[in-house]
């Protein structure tokens, strides 16, 4: 079984991934951030490094997704390969930070990869307004994220909503602004139970 946590920067994906691992023993797969060789350069100059960063994420995510689906146990994944293409690369192209030649090349590579992967058994979308995102980004204190423009997060949120509306697999949406699953134990237990039921309808 594969459960994937989707959401904008700072929405709480890594935190929820860890909580699901601790609660149910699902093998966690976290997004490559600290060892990413392009991320800091990208935030300093998006136009220069957008293609390099997206190809890096695409290759790493493909390898991880394929490895998970070939493994016999249950797993939870922090962010999906689909978000790389449908949210981040699309936004970079739309805002002129990735040129058309690079974007077409990237999409062609993505389209070749996707048929080799099966959809997650459940996608958990963490919806968060920009104020919530900015607060949580500030709390985790990554220097390269400190000056992310509000407009950039708003654009990503718009693309997330569009993508979720047409997502073809099983999906639940969690409003992070209304449910504090980090500090409120009751909300945390309720959310974890809801995700487990949605992932495995025959289990309680």
N, C-alpha and C positions, 0 to 999 in steps of 0.2 A: 504494500500500500504506500502511495506517495501523497502527502499533503503539502501543498505549496503555499507560502505566505507571500502575498503581493501587496504593493503599496508604495506610495511616494517616499522620497528621502525623509527620514525622521519619523515615519509613521509607527515604528515599533516592531518591525518585522523580525529583527534579530532577537529582541526580547521575547516575543511570542514563540519563536522557534526554540529558544532555550527552555521556556516554560513547558512546552509540549514534550520536549525531550525528558525533562525532569519528571513530569507527571506520568508519562506513558512509556518511557523508554524508547521512543522513536529515535532512530539515528539522525542526528542533526547535520545539515549541510549549510554552512554559512557563506554569504557572499564574500568574494575575495576583495578585501579593502586594504588591510594593512600591508599585504604583500603585492599589491597592484602596482606595477612599474609605471603606469601612465596617469593614475588618478590625480595626483597633485599637479602635474604638468597640465592636465586637461582643465582643471579649475582655474589655472593661471592664464591659459590661452585656449579656449574651447575650439576655435576654428582650426588651430594648428594641430590639435591632438584628437579631435573627435573621432576620426576614422580609426586611428590606432586603438583608442580606448574601446570602441564598440566591437571591433574585431576580437580584441582580447577577451572581453566579456562573453562574446558569442562562443568562442572556442572553449573557454572554461565552463560555461554553462551547459554546452552540449555534452561535454565529457562527463560532467557531474550528473546530468539528467539521465544519460544512457547508463551510467554505472548504477544509479539508484534503481532503475527499472529492471536491470538484470540481476540485482541482488534479491535474496529471498526474504529479507526482513522488511519492517515498516520504517519509513523515513519521513522527515519533515525538512523542507527546503526553503531557505531564505531567498526570495525573489526567483522569478521564472525566466527562461529564455525568451518567452513571448513578450515580456515587458521590454527587453532590450530592443527589440525591433519595433513593436507597436507603440511604444511610449518614447523611449529616449532617442533612438536613432531618427524616428519620424520627427520629433521635436527639433533636433539639431538641423535636419534638412529644412524644415519649415521656417526656421529662424535664420537661415543662411550661414549656420556654423558648420555645415557639412555640404560640400558642393554636390551637384547632381551626379557627376561621374562616380564619386566615391559612394554616394547613397545607392545608386543602381547596382554597383558591385556588391555592396553589403547586403542588399535585399536579395540578390541572386544567390548569394552564399547561404543566407538564412532560409530561403525557399527550398534549396537542395537539402538542407539539414532536417527540416521539420518532419517530413514523412517518416524518418527513422525513429521518431520519438512518439510515445503515447502520452495523451493528456494526463495530468495528475488526477487521482481519484477524487480530490477535492481541492479547490482553490479558495483560500481565505483572503478576501480583499479588505485591507485596513484603510478605510476612508477617513481622511483628516483634513480640516480646513488649514489654510496657510498659517494662521496664528499659532495653531497647535504644532504644526511642523517646525516653524521657526523656534518655538520654545524648546522643543525636544532636540533640535539640532544644536542649539546653544548649550543645552545641558550636557550633551555628550562631548562637546569641546574639540572636535576635529578642526585644526587650523584651516585646512583647505576648504572647509564648508562654511566658514564663518561669514563670508561676504556673499553668499548665494543671493541673487536678486529675488525679491518677492515675486516679480513678474515671471521668472523662470519656474518657480514652484507652482504658480497659478496655471501656467501653460501645461505643465505636467499633470496637474489635477484634472484639467479639461480632457486631456488625452486618456487618462485613466478611466474617467467616466464613460467616454465613448467606447473604449475597448471592452470594459466590463459589460456594457449593454449588449455587445454582440459575441461575448465569450461563449464558445460552444459546449463547454463542459459543466460539471457540477460546481456550484459557487455559493458561498455565503458572504455577506458584507457586514463588517463590524465598523460602527461609527466610533472612532477613537476619541472624539471630542465628548461623547456622551458616556462612554464606558471606560473607566480607569481600571484596566486589568493588571497594572503594575503594582499599585499601592493599596487597592481595595481587594481584600482577600475574597469577599463574597462575589464580587464581579469576576474575579479571576477564576474561581471555581465554576461559576455559571458558564463562563465563556469556554473553558476547557472542556466541560461536559458537552456543550453544544457542538463544538468542533468534533469531538469523538463520535457523537451520535450521527452527525452529518457524514463523517468519513466512513463509518461502519453502521449502517442503519439497523443491522440485525443484532448489534451489541448495545448494552446499557452501560 
